[in-house]
Amino acid sequence: MTGNNAGDSTAAATNLDAAVIGAGFAGLYALKKLRDELGLDTLAFDKAGGVGGTWYWNRYPGALSDSESHVYCYSWDDELLRTWPHKSKYVPQPEILKYLEHVAERHDLYKDIRLNTGITSAVFDEDAARWQLTTDDGQTYSAKYLVTAVGLLAATNIPKIEGMDRFKGKIYHTSRWPSDAGIEGKRVGVIGTGSTGVQFITATAPVVNHLTVFQRSPQYSVPVGNGPLSEAELEEIRRDYPKIWEGVRKSALAFGFEESTRPLASVSDEERERIFDKAWAKGGGFRFMFETFGDIATDEAANKAAQDYIRRKIDQIVNDPETARKLKPNDLHAKRPLCDSGYYQTFNRDNVSLVHIGENPIVEMTENGIRTADGVEHELDILVFATGFDAVDGNYKRMDLRGRGGLQMRDHWSEGPAAYLSIGTVGFPNMFMVLGPNGPFTNLPPSIEAEVEWISDAIGYMERNHVATIEATPQAEAEWVRTCEEIASQTLFPKADSWIFGTNIPGKKKTIYFYMGGLGAFRDTLAAVANDDYRGFTLERELVNATTG
């Protein structure tokens, strides 16, 4: 690393070729590519005390990836791919964190990662064509390239409740779970029943004194189907890895299974039930929605058949009819697919109660707990927010991030986030986003690999051809957003309120956040854009001194 101002906040900025914000799946791979393959002087920054990104922060009980372990990893390190000892079908948070820590050690990345170091501002200097970065400890850095690997789900969302400051117990958000939370034997309340809430509820019900679930909206969930992977199963996966990853890269969802093209109406009622039963027994939320029939996400009749199946399961599982009624959704099965380790069964426990705050809203917090509209005070020792995130653009808008002309990102995206290919956005030259807005809705590591590799190739092209800046054009960005909107409109997802359209944040405009055309088509588009001299981007050449060539 050039410069010598590591301990002096008054010194001139340390000059870098590239800066990476984030040290999770995306940040680690970006650092590896830019530093080791392009030879660029690169640093990665993360406000966390270790690598791992979302898996560093999300340490709540029950935290689990709902992508199968053999595809929730990198494919670019072939030796690691064939030797890493996956222990279970789905991988828990501690194992994911251990894996990413191993990757950082294996590739000697730690020496170029600045942990416990948040980036408070990133400002594009138009005269120098460089990004000027300031850290939370006052250090300054200058970089030609800025890669933002800040994650889709990182900016926490905590709803405002009247009287929160009066509560004498403890309040936690699942994404900032303390090691000394001490929930065992306590009266615990949890707000939120999305993916995190479902995991937290099933994991903690057996150990708390009483668990009160404050459900904002009922959820469709299916069993996760987790279990240990035998050595024989793991060896078979390793033998098939070339075929598995080829399929992942060409697929829509990148989850490692073949997505169905079979219409639900093409089979008899008896065959439909058999297919759903098989999927329920096998497990997996995405498998249930996309491996069974090809039109659950696009046809309302097919979607209703999936809804009805899950509702029947709730009636069969939950003993109390009124609790079952509250747990049954009545809307489309068109949010992010959920899976669980016994979620509905949890409500048969004597120490678990369900409060449907969609019907019986929270009025206020008191010294002792939560009071609902029916006048009941639910006494708690601990309240847990499993309320998710200000997804996709939250971290960008919470940072002092300024492009050309001092344009603030929060102003640029005031009507909703937009990007070209999820990687670049108008007015922010040389800023490459990994998993930015309008990127593929998939299992994330394969999409991360596709985007990081494209970014690395683009920067390599710039370095070889003396390109000073690259920036998405307004026309290309607008056309890509329209493409994303058109594809989404052919699905049922926009008809449901969920975080994948920003509707979980009060006052946030409902907008398209994802490209739903699939990873295979997205990769083809990335390749076509690069092969057509980075179509849709403006490239400005450097002024090269004539005497030096």
C-alpha positions, -999 to 999 in steps of 0.1 A, spaced: 0 0 0 13 34 -9 13 63 15 23 65 52 -6 81 70 -20 51 88 -18 69 122 -21 105 112 -56 119 104 -40 152 93 -18 137 66 -26 137 29 -49 110 16 -35 76 10 -36 69 -27 -50 36 -39 -59 22 -72 -92 7 -58 -112 7 -27 -138 -19 -18 -165 -13 8 -175 -45 25 -158 -78 34 -185 -104 29 -189 -127 -1 -187 -98 -26 -160 -78 -9 -136 -106 -4 -139 -118 -40 -136 -82 -53 -104 -77 -33 -90 -110 -45 -97 -102 -82 -85 -66 -82 -54 -72 -61 -42 -106 -73 -53 -107 -109 -51 -71 -119 -22 -62 -96 -40 -31 -83 -32 -15 -50 -65 -22 -33 -79 -20 2 -112 -33 15 -130 -16 44 -156 -30 68 -171 -15 100 -174 -50 114 -148 -66 136 -143 -94 112 -150 -106 77 -183 -122 67 -206 -93 58 -242 -102 67 -230 -134 83 -208 -115 107 -237 -95 120 -266 -120 119 -258 -142 148 -293 -146 161 -304 -181 172 -315 -202 143 -297 -182 116 -294 -204 85 -290 -200 48 -319 -212 28 -296 -220 -2 -282 -255 -1 -247 -255 12 -230 -269 -19 -241 -239 -39 -239 -213 -11 -201 -209 -16 -176 -198 -42 -170 -217 -73 -138 -199 -83 -116 -217 -59 -118 -252 -73 -96 -269 -47 -116 -254 -19 -148 -263 -36 -137 -300 -37 -123 -301 -2 -146 -280 21 -164 -303 45 -200 -293 42 -218 -309 72 -254 -303 64 -278 -297 35 -283 -261 46 -255 -242 63 -259 -224 96 -244 -190 103 -214 -202 123 -203 -225 94 -207 -197 68 -187 -174 89 -160 -200 94 -159 -206 56 -154 -169 48 -128 -165 75 -110 -195 59 -112 -179 25 -97 -147 38 -68 -166 55 -63 -190 25 -58 -161 1 -40 -138 24 -67 -111 22 -66 -99 58 -35 -78 52 -55 -56 28 -87 -54 48 -93 -26 73 -117 -40 99 -135 -19 125 -133 9 98 -165 23 84 -166 46 54 -185 77 64 -182 95 31 -172 88 -5 -171 118 -28 -162 118 -65 -135 145 -74 -143 154 -110 -110 172 -116 -89 143 -105 -114 116 -116 -109 99 -83 -130 89 -53 -121 106 -20 -130 85 10 -132 93 47 -133 67 74 -150 69 108 -117 74 125 -108 104 102 -85 87 78 -87 97 42 -81 77 10 -81 84 -27 -90 57 -52 -96 56 -90 -121 28 -86 -147 24 -59 -164 -10 -55 -194 -11 -32 -200 -46 -17 -223 -34 10 -249 -62 7 -286 -63 -1 -297 -68 35 -276 -48 58 -293 -15 68 -314 -24 97 -351 -15 99 -365 -8 134 -401 4 134 -410 33 157 -434 23 185 -449 48 209 -432 45 243 -402 25 233 -380 46 257 -402 36 286 -396 -1 283 -374 -14 312 -364 -46 295 -339 -51 267 -345 -45 230 -325 -63 202 -325 -64 165 -317 -98 151 -290 -84 129 -271 -70 159 -275 -100 182 -253 -97 213 -234 -128 226 -248 -122 261 -284 -118 251 -294 -142 278 -329 -152 265 -330 -185 283 -359 -187 307 -370 -151 299 -403 -137 286 -395 -128 250 -415 -110 224 -406 -110 187 -420 -87 161 -417 -100 125 -424 -134 109 -403 -132 77 -374 -155 70 -354 -143 101 -384 -143 123 -394 -178 113 -359 -190 121 -356 -172 154 -390 -183 166 -384 -220 160 -350 -219 175 -359 -200 207 -393 -213 217 -378 -244 234 -354 -223 256 -374 -193 267 -400 -191 295 -426 -177 272 -425 -165 236 -450 -140 223 -450 -137 185 -463 -103 172 -472 -112 136 -476 -84 112 -488 -105 83 -491 -143 80 -465 -162 59 -465 -191 36 -437 -213 47 -426 -249 39 -402 -272 57 -365 -265 51 -356 -302 49 -323 -297 66 -302 -326 78 -266 -339 79 -247 -346 46 -231 -380 46 -196 -384 32 -211 -404 3 -235 -376 -5 -207 -351 -3 -185 -371 -26 -213 -374 -52 -217 -336 -51 -180 -331 -56 -179 -355 -85 -208 -336 -101 -196 -301 -94 -187 -292 -130 -222 -301 -141 -238 -286 -110 -222 -252 -115 -227 -251 -152 -264 -256 -145 -263 -230 -118 -248 -204 -141 -274 -211 -169 -304 -213 -146 -329 -187 -135 -325 -189 -97 -290 -204 -93 -302 -227 -64 -287 -259 -79 -319 -276 -90 -337 -277 -124 -366 -253 -124 -399 -268 -136 -415 -257 -169 -446 -279 -162 -479 -259 -159 -499 -269 -129 -530 -273 -150 -513 -300 -171 -516 -326 -143 -546 -341 -125 -556 -330 -90 -542 -363 -76 -508 -358 -94 -507 -322 -83 -511 -333 -46 -484 -359 -50 -460 -334 -65 -467 -309 -36 -464 -337 -11 -430 -347 -25 -417 -311 -24 -430 -307 12 -412 -338 23 -380 -328 5 -380 -292 18 -369 -259 5 -389 -227 -1 -375 -220 -35 -378 -257 -45 -415 -257 -35 -423 -226 -56 -401 -233 -86 -392 -270 -88 -428 -283 -86 -446 -263 -114 -434 -236 -138 -463 -212 -133 -468 -207 -95 -450 -174 -97 -469 -162 -129 -504 -177 -129 -530 -169 -102 -548 -202 -105 -515 -221 -101 -505 -198 -72 -538 -204 -55 -533 -242 -56 -500 -237 -38 -516 -213 -13 -544 -238 -6 -520 -266 -1 -500 -247 25 -532 -235 42 -544 -272 45 -510 -281 60 -514 -253 86 -549 -267 96 -534 -302 99 -504 -291 120 -518 -264 143 -540 -278 171 -559 -246 180 -583 -236 152 -581 -199 161 -543 -199 160 -544 -218 127 -568 -191 113 -544 -163 123 -514 -181 108 -531 -187 74 -523 -160 48 -551 -149 24 -529 -131 -1 -508 -143 -30 -479 -167 -24 -456 -141 -40 -432 -129 -15 -397 -142 -10 -402 -180 -5 -398 -191 31 -388 -224 47 -385 -235 83 -376 -261 109 -410 -265 124 -425 -231 124 -462 -239 125 -456 -267 150 -441 -242 173 -475 -227 180 -487 -260 196 -463 -253 225 -478 -241 258 -452 -214 261 -458 -198 227 -487 -173 220 -496 -156 188 -507 -119 185 -519 -110 150 -511 -73 151 -526 -69 116 -560 -75 135 -550 -63 169 -524 -36 165 -497 -25 189 -507 7 206 -477 14 228 -448 0 247 -450 2 285 -425 -2 312 -433 -39 313 -440 -48 277 -464 -41 248 -500 -30 250 -522 -40 220 -555 -24 209 -576 -49 229 -561 -34 261 -539 -64 269 -505 -57 282 -481 -84 271 -454 -85 298 -418 -90 284 -383 -91 296 -368 -89 261 -383 -75 228 -367 -87 196 -372 -69 163 -370 -94 134 -382 -66 111 -356 -70 84 -338 -43 65 -341 -12 44 -330 -35 15 -309 -29 -15 -304 9 -13 -305 15 24 -268 14 30 -262 37 0 -286 64 13 -273 62 49 -237 71 37 -225 105 26 -221 93 -10 -217 120 -37 -211 117 -74 -207 144 -101 -216 179 -91 -219 168 -55 -251 148 -62 -261 129 -31 -271 93 -36 -301 98 -13 -313 125 -36 -304 106 -68 -325 77 -56 -353 97 -39 -379 82 -62 -365 47 -58 -331 31 -66 -321 25 -102 -290 11 -119 -278 -2 -152 -271 -40 -149 -272 -34 -111 -235 -24 -114 -234 13 -125 -257 43 -120 -258 77 -137 -237 104 -121 -214 81 -102 -184 74 -124 -160 45 -116 -183 33 -89 -191 -4 -94 -219 -18 -73 -221 -55 -65 -257 -65 -60 -269 -30 -66 -305 -22 -77 -320 -41 -106 -298 -72 -103 -308 -108 -105 -332 -123 -79 -313 -155 -71 -291 -175 -48 -266 -148 -41 -230 -162 -44 -233 -171 -81 -247 -137 -89 -219 -121 -69 -193 -140 -88 -209 -129 -122 -209 -93 -112 -174 -92 -96 -159 -109 -126 -176 -84 -149 -163 -55 -128 -128 -69 -127 -128 -74 -165 -141 -38 -170 -114 -23 -148 -88 -44 -165 -100 -31 -199 -98 5 -185 -63 0 -172 -51 -15 -205 -67 12 -227 -60 43 -205 -97 49 -197 -102 76 -171 -138 70 -162 -167 47 -170 -203 58 -163 -237 44 -171 -257 65 -196 -292 78 -186 -307 60 -216 -291 26 -208 -302 29 -172 -337 38 -180 -340 10 -206 -327 -16 -181 -351 -4 -155 -380 -8 -180 -367 -43 -188 -368 -52 -152 -403 -37 -148 -416 -55 -179 -403 -89 -167 -416 -84 -132 -450 -74 -145 -452 -109 -160 -450 -124 -125 -472 -121 -94 -445 -107 -72 -454 -70 -78 -489 -78 -65 -477 -87 -31 -463 -62 -5 -428 -72 5 -392 -60 10 -383 -71 -25 -402 -40 -37 -394 -18 -7 -429 -19 8 -416 -30 43 -404 6 49 -431 32 58 -431 60 32 -408 42 8 -420 42 -28 -428 8 -42 -405 2 -70 -387 -26 -89 -355 -37 -71 -346 -69 -90 -342 -83 -125 -363 -114 -126 -352 -128 -159 -328 -152 -143 -291 -156 -138 -284 -172 -171 -300 -144 -191 -283 -118 -169 -249 -133 -175 -256 -133 -212 -265 -97 -211 -233 -88 -191 -212 -106 -217 -230 -89 -246 -225 -54 -231 -188 -60 -225 -183 -75 -260 -200 -45 -276 -174 -21 -261 -193 -16 -229 -226 -6 -246 -246 17 -224 -215 31 -206 -197 63 -215 -159 58 -214 -136 88 -212 -100 83 -222 -71 96 -201 -50 124 -215 -16 107 -222 15 128 -223 28 127 -259 64 124 -249 57 93 -228 33 76 -252 
